[in-house]
Amino acid sequence: MNVLLWGVLPYVTVAVLIGGLVWRYRYDQFGWTTRSTQLYESRLLRIASPLFHYALFGVLAGHLMGLFIPKAWTDYVVSQDAYHTVALYIGGLAGIATLVGIGMLIYRRRTTGPVFMATTANDKVMYVVLVAVIALGLWATITGDHTATGEHHNYRETVSIWFRSLLIFQPDVDAMAASTIQFKIHILIAFVLFMMLPFTRLVHAFTVPLHYLFRPYVVYRSRDVRPMTHTTGTRRAGWDPIGTPDRQRGRK
């Protein structure tokens, strides 16, 4: 079972994720969107959306630092106790903010009639899985430093080693098997979320609008309410107000 969960399932997840993104891009480019509902309600969205996204960036940064940077490297900079304290408080704060943000977004979607009407069954399942991943990650951050037998557990000596071993296609199944139940459940639900990503509104996370950095300026000109004239003083027909006496006389 450990080989299946920690040696095979990660690669299946990546295959579904990449294959789903390719399929979605080829056959549903117009659906590659968040299906924004800002038009229906913007007051609560103006608070909830930035809170969720910025907090999520903090959570992702903590994950990348903890998974990619070996413990031996950080030991040269800070002690294990200091690292654990920072990860616990900063990571816990980011996790709570993310959970509050997604909670506000769900509340808005449930209590705003037009927004709720635009919510599909796909969206509802996605929200359930997303909230589960965030909540379980917060649970693992707060309580995952001890095993079921009460022994101290450092995820950078189990989960991180297993994660980096996946990158070189030599999965260290035993390292992940030695982790706590909190991290195991969190990772398994995260696999489900990653496999769902290409088929939900979360696919917009893979869209980086780099073209905005290079596109030319868009020039906006307001149309004068007064009819435009040539230098000779004659009226330009294309700018004549429709239905005016001048226009009507011209038709005669």
Residue pairs with C-beta under 8 A, 6 or more apart in sequence:
2 173
2 174
2 176
2 177
3 173
5 176
5 184
5 188
6 162
6 171
6 173
6 176
6 177
7 171
7 173
9 188
9 191
10 166
10 171
10 191
11 166
13 191
13 194
13 195
14 194
16 194
16 195
16 198
17 194
17 195
17 197
17 198
19 198
20 195
20 197
20 198
20 199
21 197
21 198
21 203
21 206
23 198
24 31
24 32
24 198
24 199
24 203
25 32
32 203
32 204
32 207
33 201
33 204
34 201
34 204
35 118
35 201
37 45
37 109
37 112
37 114
37 115
37 118
38 45
40 112
40 114
40 115
40 118
41 108
41 112
41 114
41 115
44 104
44 107
44 108
44 112
45 105
45 108
47 104
48 101
48 104
48 105
48 108
49 101
49 105
51 97
51 100
51 101
51 104
52 98
52 101
52 102
52 104
52 105
53 101
54 97
55 94
55 95
55 97
55 98
55 100
55 101
56 98
56 101
58 90
58 94
58 97
58 98
59 91
59 94
59 95
59 98
59 134
59 137
62 87
62 90
62 91
62 94
66 87
66 155
66 156
66 160
67 159
67 160
67 163
67 164
68 160
68 164
70 156
70 160
70 164
71 80
71 154
71 156
71 157
71 160
74 83
78 86
80 154
84 145
84 154
87 141
88 141
88 142
91 141
92 138
92 141
92 142
95 134
95 137
95 138
95 141
96 138
98 134
99 131
99 134
99 135
99 138
102 127
102 130
102 131
102 134
103 131
106 127
106 131
108 115
109 115
109 116
109 119
109 123
109 127
110 116
122 199
122 200
122 201
123 200
123 201
125 196
126 196
126 200
126 201
126 202
129 189
129 192
129 193
129 196
130 193
130 202
132 189
133 186
133 189
133 190
133 193
136 182
136 185
136 186
136 189
137 186
137 190
139 182
139 186
140 155
140 180
140 182
140 183
140 186
143 182
144 153
144 155
144 180
144 182
144 183
145 152
145 153
145 154
145 155
146 152
146 153
146 180
147 153
147 180
148 180
148 181
153 179
153 180
155 179
155 180
155 183
157 175
158 175
158 176
158 178
158 179
158 183
159 175
159 176
159 179
159 183
159 187
161 172
161 175
162 171
162 172
162 173
162 175
162 176
162 179
165 171
165 172
165 175
176 184
176 187
196 202
197 203
197 205
197 206
227 235
227 236
227 239
227 240
227 241
228 236
228 239
229 235
229 236
230 236
235 246
237 250
240 246
240 247
241 247
